[in-house]
């Protein structure tokens, strides 16, 4: 937002409750985090013509976001780390749901915050498919780890059967993701462009389409900062610290790290990775540098509506 809002409705979200506050007139309520509670929030926000703020809370804020977008209300989904740093600086040392709601109202009152960009129903549907697939992949890894610790043959057989079942469900969700692309050509087009780059397979491309819609619409500096692949200085006076990546969208960054592992073997990136290795850079820094270079290539591809070409690296 270019200016601070004239009215704010802040919400601390948990699995079961929505704790609220408002500015300039306080509105401190505890409301159930269900359809009825969300409807109450939307009604109040409309009446106040308020800018709504809440912290990102994984799946528990999705119903609220969908309702706010349907109602055409502006909101900001605050980064929990940034909100907590503001809380400490502003003297909100205690941490309860009610205190957090009051802190978020003050945060929005003091800091110009950009309204969230609406997420289309098609993108929301793709996000749900990817989220569930990711949950199953995590479950499979956990069960595979437990399997190594079991020596009872009957239990091992049951666990192996369960692993096969989970793998089948993962494959089914991947088929649903492909079907989503077939029925949404605009998403399929972007995914195909992304998949033309080394290391970017179906799931990575789908995840970027779903969770990084800014790709192709941001500058190189902005997109690397958004994902958390921009090296940040750590200097003070004459002291020069090591530059480190920090913040950003952790899950998307992790996907790019995996893609970078494969991309580093491709001729388009191999020479770059070898130069860093010959310069004595540790493996982790090489992976970060390749991931950043890959992200910049993807950003340019979507911006220019074209597939990957080796010359850009």
N, C-alpha and C positions, 0 to 999 in steps of 0.2 A: 504494500500500500504506500502511496506517495505521501499521504497524510495520516495522522492518528485518527482512529474512529471516534465518533461522538458518543457511542454506546457500545458496551462490551458485555457479552455473556460467556462466562468461563465454566468449564466442566472438567472435573476429575473423573476419569472413567475406570471402573473396575468390572469384573465379570458380572456382578449382580446389581451394582448401583451406579447412579450418576449423581455426583455431588456438585452442586452449582454455586456460583456467585455471580455478581454483576457489578457494573460500574456505569454511571455514577451512583445509582441507587442499588444497594446490596439486595441480592435475592438468593438467600442461602437455603437450599432445599436438598433433601436426599430423595432421589426418585429411582424407581426400579429400572434397571437397564433392560427394558423390553419394549415392545411396540408402543404400549401406552405411555411409558416414560419418555420415549423419543418424541412421540406426538406432543407431549406437554412442552418439551424443550423447543420444538419447532414453533409452537403457538406463541410461547414467550418471546422467542427471538424475533418473530414477525412483529409482535406488538411493540417491542423496544426498537425495532429496526436495527438490531444489534449485529456486530461483528462477533462471530462465535470462535472461541479458541479452546482447544483441548490437546493433551499430549497423545502422541502416537502410541497405541497400546495393542499392537498385533491385531487379532481378530475382533476384539471387543468394541472397537469403534466403527465397525463397518456399517452396522444398521443406522447409526447416527449420521455418518457421512452420506449414505444413500438418501436419507430423508432430507438432509440439508440441501443436497444438490437438486432433488426433486422440487423442493420449495423455492429454489433459486436464491438461497441465502449464502452469503460469503462466510468462509471459515478458514482457520489456519490450524493445520495439524502440526503441533510444535514438536521439535526434536527434544526428547527427554533430557539429553545431556545439556543442551543449551539452556533449557528451562531451569534445570537444577543449578547450573552455574549462575544464572540470573538470581535465583532464589538465595543463594549464599551471599552474593554481592548486595542484595536488597535487604538482607537481614531476616529472611524466612528460614530460620535455623531448624525449627521443628518440622516434622513431616507427618501430616495426617491428610486424609482425603479432603477435609474442609480447608485446611491450611493450603493445600496444593491448589484448590479451586481459587482461593483468594490470591495466591501468588500468580496464577495464570492471568487473572484479570489485570493485575498490576503489570505483568510482563507485556501484555498487549497494549496497555495504556502508555508505557514508557518507550517501547521499541516499535518502530514501523515494521509491520509484518506483512508479507505478501499473501494474498488469499490463495488457497489451494486451487489448482486447475481441476475442473470437473473431470471425472473418469467416466467414460461412456459405458453403457451396459455391456457392450461387446467386450471391452477391455476387462471389465469386472468379471465376466464369465470366464475369460482366459486366465485371469489371476486365480480364480477358484480351482480350475483344473491343475494349474502348476503347483499351487500350494498343497493340494492333496497328493499329487505325485511326489513332491518333495518330502511330505510326511511319511509316505510309504517307503521311500528310499532310506530315510533315517531309521525307520523301523527295521528294515532289512539288514542294515549295517549292525544295529544293536543285537538282533537275533543271531547274526553270523558270528559276532563276538562271543555271545553266550554259548553258542554251539561248540566252540573250541574248548570250553571248560567242562563239558559234559562227557562222561564215559559210559553212562547207561545206554545200552543199545536201543532199547525201546523208546526212551526219551529222545535220543538222537534221531531216530527214524521219524518221530512225530515232528521234531523241529525242522528236519530237512523237508518234510512235506509242507510245513507251514511256509518255509522260505520259498518253495516253488510257487505256492499260492500267492505270496506277496509279489513275486516277480511277475506273475501273470496279471495281477492287478495294476502293477506299474506299466506293463505293456499296454493294458487296456486304456489307461489314462493317456498314454502317448498317442494311441489311435484317436482318442477324443480330441487331443490337441490338433492333430492333423486334420480331423473333420472340421474343427473350428475354423481352421485356415481356409478350407474349401468353401465354407459358407460366408467367409468374410475376406473377400479378395484384397482389400486394402491392407489387412494384417498379413496375408499370405505374401503379398508383394514385398513388404519390408522384411519379412522373415527370410525370403529367398535371397534378397540382397545381402543380408547379414550372413547367411549360411555360405555365401561364396568366399568368405574370408577364412584363412587357415585357423583351425581349432574351434570354429563356431559350428556346432551341430544343432539339431532340431531343438533340444531343450534349452540350450543357451540362447538361441535366436528367439524362441517363444518367450522366454523370461525377460529378455531385453525389450521385446515388443510390449509386453504386459506391464512391466514395472519401470521402464525407463523411456517414457514417451517423449522426454526432452531430447533424445538422441536425434541429431541432425538439425536441431533448432537452437543449439547453444554454441558459443565459441569454444575453442580448444581449451582455454583456461577454465571456463565455466563448467564444461562437462567433466573434466578431470577432478575438479573440486567437488562437484555434485556426487560423483561415485566414490570419492575419497582416495584418488590416485595422484593428487597433486602434492609434491614434496613441499613441506612447510618449513620455513627457516626457524632456527632456535638460537638466535644471537642476542647477546646483551653486552653493550660496551665493546671492549676489545675481544671478548670471548665469542667464539664461533662454534656453535654446536652442530651436530649432525642433522641434516634435513630429514624429516620423517613424514610419511603419509599419516593422516589422522581424520577421523570422522567419516562422513559420507554414507552411502548405502551399502552396508556390509555384505548382504547376501549377493547383490549384483557384483560387488568387487570380488567376492569369492568365486563366482562363476567365471569372471574374466581371468582370475589366477589359473583356474583349471584350463581355460582355453589357451592361455599363454604357454602352459606346459607343452601343449601340442604345437602351437604356432612357432615356438622357438626352434623346432626341428625343420620347419619349412624354409625353403631358400629365401623367402621374402624377409624373414626375421633372423635366420641362423647367423648371418654375418654380423648383424648388430649384437646379438647375444654373445658371439665369440669375441668381439672387440671388448665388451665389458668384462668377460672372463679373463682375457689376456691382460686387462688393466688391473686385475686383482680384485674385482668386485665380488662380494659374496653371492652365493646362489639366490638368497632371498631378494637382494637388491636387483639382481638380473631379472628375476621373475616379475618384480614390480615394474621395472622399466619396460619389459616386453608387454606386460598387460596394459600399461599406459599408452604405448605406441599402437597396440592393437585397438584400444578404445578410440584413439584419435583417428585411426583409419576408418573405423566403423562410423564415427560421427561424420566424417567427410563423405563417405559413401551414401549415407541417408540424405545428407544435405544436398548432394549433387545427383541423387536418384540414379545410382549406378552400382554395378558390382565391384568387388575388390580388384585392384590391379597392383602388381608388385612394385611398380615405380614409386608409389606413394610412401613406401617404407624406406 
